[in-house]
Amino acid sequence: MARRRDERIDHAVLAAVRELVREIGYPALTMEAIAQRADTTKPAIRRRWKSQKHLVVEAMARDRAGVVEMDTGCTHCDIVGHLEALRVAMDDPVLGHVLPALVADLADDPELRETFLTAVWAPRREACEASLRKGVARGDLRPDLDVDLVLDLFAAPVVFRALFGHSGLGPDFPADVARAVLSGVGTGGGHRCPGNG
């Protein structure tokens, strides 16, 4: 009979990863430090995760920073809400500070990239996609909307600025991005909330 996996170790290890990334950063993270912080052993960690990179991706996925459900009845407001959540997540050490260093690892490992896209990125896209589809149903957005392209157009400026740091992710940036993209794909509706111009 197989031994049951101790979920307390899983939780302790994932919490240790999030804490250490905030304290020392992704590049300085080691299995030794994780094991010590989680009060477990490296072999116990290696039995659970294929690699340290896989462990970090799971910690990011469990964090769910930047995943919000929006339904204000205003397409512009909903999109700004999603982009603000992404902006805050990209400022958070667990996602924003890990992602630049993790990009190279994702490029070299197709399985890890798929895990990242499914576990970390897909929940954010799905939440925003739901808002876009509601906007189409309300008549705020064109019925022939290419949802995948628009999702990329929304996220790309936030992620690009977070990765390269050439320009800030100020509090007005989400509204600026939403306004720019919606001006190209909107029908003129969706600006019902005060101050959205």
Secondary structure, 3 states (H helix, E strand, C coil): CCCCCCHHHHHHHHHHHHHHHHHHCCCCCCHHHHHHHHCCCHHHHHHHCCCHHHHHHHHHHHHCCCCCCCCCCCHHHHHHHHHHHHHHHHHCCCCCCCHHHHHHHHHHCHHHHHHHHHHHHHHHHHHHHHHHHHHHHHCCECCCCCHHHHHHHHHHHHHHHHHHCCCCCCCCHHHHHHHHHHHHHECCCCCCCCCCC
